[in-house]
């Protein structure tokens, strides 16, 4: 099967799901929580205060008022007061289940996922050396992430936590990345299929009556596939319940794969079932060898699956968008039901991109 044909089997039509809007509409609401229309992702580095002033000034000109920021707690405390001067809302962006950066998690090798080949993600990293995934079925993992989330929400000015890498490792990579890794993933291969740890096996046996170790082809088991979907969903919804109960007014959002159908297949994300305040699908069309029209159809599918439970913000991959195309990508997102857009990432927005965004902000 050709790469493009394979991914086309996952594509959907946008017919019947069209909501027109402008790029400078009033903010929408998730429950009673007001949300900006336009967002950007950024990783805090060694920027000076003057550099942060420039960043927030540029965001303000472009009518980007939502920021998902990756930083430690000290960084949030220092940067948020600067952002507040420009009307920027900051959400703490965390790497949730891929804990390559987490020294505390690395003290617990038993937390890490096990592949269908029986290899631990702690020792053998799929695709890249920073893929070290922990298992969402383990109580210790949940408690560890919950502590991080609640601690970040305790920082003055943090409006919410934004979950990224809230999934299993890719069982099938986006088709546009196959050549990069010299792979053809026309089916689920055991070295990329997670998680087969004892916790998952035992919980699956309790729920289904099936011992996954007795199946000749576990990847063919619908029940086993659904168990992984549900494992991530339970993790997210438990965390959402904690946030909403203990931190009223604070938000929990997530960066996710383009739409639930493809997300379930690629990385076990059944995200339309998650109890979040907003969804930010990463509709990176170049990763799938698709054009800008595919952004619109992906938005439409996600909006339809959410059925009004929360707003969806279209995540746009700036390096794949020439300045003259960034408006088109944003407009097709909005016309297919997105509440706004989120750009990945701030430093990819060059001067020409920003000129276009500034013109869009003026109407």
C-alpha positions in Angstrom: 0.0 0.0 0.0 1.3 3.4 -0.9 2.0 5.9 1.9 -0.6 8.4 0.7 -3.2 5.7 0.1 -2.7 4.3 3.6 -3.2 7.6 5.4 -6.2 8.4 3.1 -8.0 5.4 4.7 -8.0 7.4 7.9 -9.2 10.7 6.4 -12.7 12.1 6.7 -14.9 14.5 4.9 -15.7 17.9 6.4 -19.2 18.0 4.8 -21.9 19.2 7.0 -19.8 20.8 9.7 -19.2 24.4 8.7 -19.2 27.3 11.2 -18.0 30.6 9.8 -16.2 33.2 11.9 -13.6 35.9 11.9 -10.1 35.8 13.3 -10.8 38.5 15.8 -14.1 37.3 17.3 -15.0 37.6 21.0 -13.6 34.9 23.2 -15.5 31.7 23.7 -16.3 30.1 27.0 -15.6 26.6 28.4 -18.3 26.4 31.1 -17.7 29.8 32.8 -14.0 29.9 32.0 -13.2 32.5 29.4 -10.6 31.4 26.8 -8.6 33.5 24.3 -9.1 32.9 20.6 -5.5 32.8 19.5 -2.6 30.9 21.1 1.0 29.9 20.8 3.3 27.3 22.3 6.7 28.4 23.6 9.6 26.8 25.6 11.2 29.2 28.1 15.0 29.3 27.6 17.5 31.8 28.8 15.5 34.9 27.6 16.2 38.1 29.3 13.4 40.3 30.6 13.8 42.6 27.7 13.5 39.6 25.3 10.3 38.5 27.1 8.9 42.0 26.7 9.6 41.8 22.9 7.9 38.4 22.8 4.8 39.6 24.6 4.6 42.8 22.6 4.7 40.8 19.4 2.0 38.5 20.7 -0.1 41.5 21.6 0.2 43.0 18.1 -0.9 39.7 16.6 -3.9 39.4 19.0 -2.4 36.2 20.5 -3.5 36.2 24.1 -3.1 32.5 25.1 0.3 31.0 25.9 1.2 27.4 26.5 4.6 27.8 28.2 7.1 25.0 29.0 9.1 26.2 32.0 10.0 25.2 35.6 8.1 26.6 38.5 10.6 29.4 39.1 10.4 30.3 35.4 6.6 30.6 35.6 6.8 32.8 38.7 9.3 35.1 37.0 7.7 35.3 33.5 4.0 35.5 34.4 4.1 39.1 35.8 5.7 40.2 32.5 3.1 38.4 30.5 0.3 40.0 32.6 1.3 43.5 31.5 0.4 42.6 27.9 -2.8 40.7 28.7 -1.3 37.3 28.0 -2.9 34.3 29.7 -0.3 31.6 30.7 -1.0 27.9 30.9 1.8 25.6 32.1 2.7 23.2 29.3 3.9 19.8 30.6 5.3 16.7 29.0 3.0 14.2 30.7 3.8 10.5 30.0 7.1 10.8 28.2 9.3 11.4 31.2 12.8 11.4 29.5 13.4 14.7 31.4 12.2 13.5 34.8 15.0 12.4 37.2 12.5 11.3 39.8 10.7 9.0 37.3 14.0 7.5 36.3 14.5 6.3 39.9 11.5 3.9 39.1 12.3 1.8 36.1 9.2 -0.2 36.9 7.0 2.8 35.9 8.1 2.6 32.2 6.1 0.9 29.4 6.9 -2.5 28.0 6.7 -3.2 24.3 5.2 -6.2 22.6 8.7 -7.5 22.3 9.1 -7.4 26.1 11.5 -4.5 26.0 11.3 -1.7 28.6 11.0 1.9 27.3 13.4 2.7 30.1 16.2 0.8 28.3 15.1 0.7 24.7 13.7 3.9 23.3 11.5 3.6 20.2 12.4 6.0 17.3 14.4 8.5 19.2 16.5 8.6 22.4 14.1 10.9 24.2 11.2 8.5 24.1 10.9 7.1 27.6 7.3 6.6 28.3 5.7 5.7 31.6 2.5 3.6 31.9 -0.8 5.4 32.5 -2.3 2.2 34.1 0.1 2.5 37.1 -1.2 4.3 40.2 2.3 5.5 41.1 2.6 7.2 37.7 -0.8 8.9 38.1 0.1 10.2 41.6 3.4 11.5 40.3 1.8 13.5 37.5 -1.0 14.7 39.7 1.5 16.2 42.2 3.2 18.1 39.3 -0.1 19.4 37.9 -1.4 20.6 41.3 1.9 22.2 42.2 1.9 24.2 38.9 -1.7 25.3 39.5 -0.7 26.6 42.8 1.5 29.2 41.2 0.0 32.7 41.1 -1.1 33.6 37.6 -1.1 30.1 36.1 -4.5 29.8 34.5 -4.3 26.1 33.7 -2.2 23.1 32.8 -1.7 22.0 29.2 -1.0 18.3 28.8 1.3 17.2 26.0 2.5 13.7 25.3 -0.6 12.4 27.0 -0.6 9.1 25.1 1.4 6.0 24.4 4.4 6.1 22.2 3.4 6.1 18.5 2.5 2.6 17.4 2.3 4.0 13.9 4.1 7.2 13.0 2.4 9.9 10.9 3.0 8.8 7.3 5.2 11.8 6.5 7.8 10.7 9.0 8.2 7.1 7.7 11.0 8.1 5.3 12.8 10.0 8.0 13.0 6.8 10.2 13.4 4.4 7.2 10.1 2.7 8.2 7.0 1.4 6.5 4.4 0.9 9.2 1.6 -0.8 7.3 0.6 -2.6 10.5 1.3 -2.6 14.3 4.8 -4.0 14.9 5.5 -5.4 18.4 8.6 -3.2 19.0 6.4 -0.1 18.8 3.3 -1.5 20.5 2.9 -0.5 24.2 2.1 -1.4 27.0 2.6 -5.0 28.0 3.7 -4.5 31.6 2.3 -6.8 34.4 0.0 -4.0 35.6 -1.7 -3.7 32.1 -1.9 -7.4 31.6 -3.5 -8.0 35.0 -6.0 -5.1 34.7 -6.9 -6.2 31.2 -7.5 -9.8 32.5 -9.7 -8.5 35.3 -11.8 -6.3 32.9 -12.1 -8.6 29.9 -11.3 -12.1 31.1 -8.6 -12.3 28.4 -5.0 -13.1 29.2 -3.1 -11.1 26.6 -0.2 -13.5 26.9 -2.3 -16.3 25.4 -3.1 -14.4 22.2 -1.1 -15.2 19.1 -1.7 -11.8 17.6 -2.5 -9.3 20.4 -2.6 -6.4 18.0 -5.6 -7.9 16.4 -7.6 -7.9 19.7 -10.2 -5.1 19.7 -10.6 -5.5 23.4 -6.9 -5.0 24.0 -6.8 -2.0 21.8 -9.7 -0.5 23.6 -8.1 -1.2 27.0 -5.2 1.1 26.0 -7.6 3.8 24.8 -9.5 3.6 28.1 -6.3 3.6 30.2 -5.3 7.0 28.9 -8.9 8.3 29.1 -9.2 7.2 32.8 -5.9 8.9 33.5 -7.0 12.2 32.0 -10.5 12.2 33.4 -9.3 11.4 36.9 -6.9 14.3 36.7 -9.5 16.6 35.3 -11.8 15.7 38.1 -9.1 16.5 40.6 -8.3 19.9 39.0 -11.9 21.0 38.7 -12.7 19.9 42.3 -9.6 21.3 44.1 -8.8 24.2 41.8 -12.1 25.8 40.7 -11.6 28.2 37.9 -8.4 26.6 36.7 -8.3 24.8 33.4 -7.0 21.5 32.1 -6.3 21.3 28.3 -4.3 19.0 26.0 -2.2 18.9 22.9 -3.5 15.9 20.9 -3.3 14.2 17.5 -5.4 15.6 14.6 -8.8 13.9 15.2 -9.9 11.0 17.4 -10.1 8.4 14.6 -6.4 8.8 13.6 -5.4 9.5 17.2 -6.7 6.1 18.4 -4.8 4.4 15.6 -1.5 6.2 16.0 -1.1 6.6 19.7 -4.1 5.3 21.6 -5.7 8.7 22.2 -9.5 8.5 22.3 -9.6 12.2 23.2 -13.3 13.0 22.4 -14.1 11.2 25.6 -11.8 13.4 27.8 -13.3 15.8 30.3 -11.1 18.8 29.3 -11.8 22.5 29.2 -10.4 22.8 25.6 -8.7 20.6 23.0 -5.6 21.6 20.9 -5.2 19.0 18.1 -1.8 19.3 16.4 -3.0 19.4 12.8 0.5 19.3 11.3 -0.5 18.6 7.7 3.0 18.1 6.4 3.5 15.2 8.8 0.8 13.3 6.9 1.8 14.4 3.4 -1.4 16.5 3.2 -2.3 20.0 2.1 -4.0 22.8 3.8 -7.5 21.5 2.9 -6.8 18.6 5.2 -6.5 21.0 8.1 -10.1 21.9 7.6 -11.4 18.4 7.3 -9.5 17.4 10.5 -10.9 20.3 12.4 -14.4 19.4 11.2 -14.0 15.8 12.3 -12.8 16.8 15.8 -15.5 19.3 16.3 -18.2 16.8 15.3 -16.8 14.2 17.7 -16.7 16.6 20.6 -20.3 17.5 19.9 -20.0 20.9 21.7 -18.5 19.6 25.0 -15.5 22.0 24.8 -13.9 24.3 22.2 -11.3 23.0 19.8 -8.2 25.1 18.8 -6.5 24.2 15.6 -2.7 23.6 16.2 -0.8 24.8 13.1 2.8 23.8 12.3 4.4 27.1 11.3 7.6 25.6 9.6 5.3 24.0 7.0 3.4 27.3 6.3 4.8 30.0 4.2 3.7 33.5 5.4 1.2 33.8 2.6 -0.4 30.5 3.7 -0.7 31.1 7.4 -3.9 33.1 7.0 -5.4 30.4 4.7 -4.6 27.8 7.4 -6.2 29.8 10.1 -9.3 30.7 8.1 -10.0 27.2 7.0 -9.7 26.1 10.6 -12.3 28.7 11.7 -14.6 28.0 8.8 -14.7 24.3 9.9 -15.6 25.0 13.5 -12.4 25.8 15.4 -12.7 28.3 18.2 -9.3 29.7 17.3 -5.8 28.6 16.4 -2.6 27.8 18.2 0.8 28.2 16.5 3.7 25.8 17.0 5.8 27.5 18.0 6.6 31.1 18.8 10.2 31.1 17.5 9.1 29.6 14.2 7.1 32.8 13.5 9.5 34.9 11.5 9.0 38.6 10.7 7.0 37.9 7.6 4.7 35.5 9.5 4.2 38.2 12.2 3.3 40.8 9.6 0.5 38.6 8.3 -0.7 37.9 11.8 -0.7 41.6 12.6 -2.8 42.3 9.5 -5.2 39.6 10.5 -5.5 41.1 14.0 -6.6 44.4 12.4 -9.3 42.7 10.5 
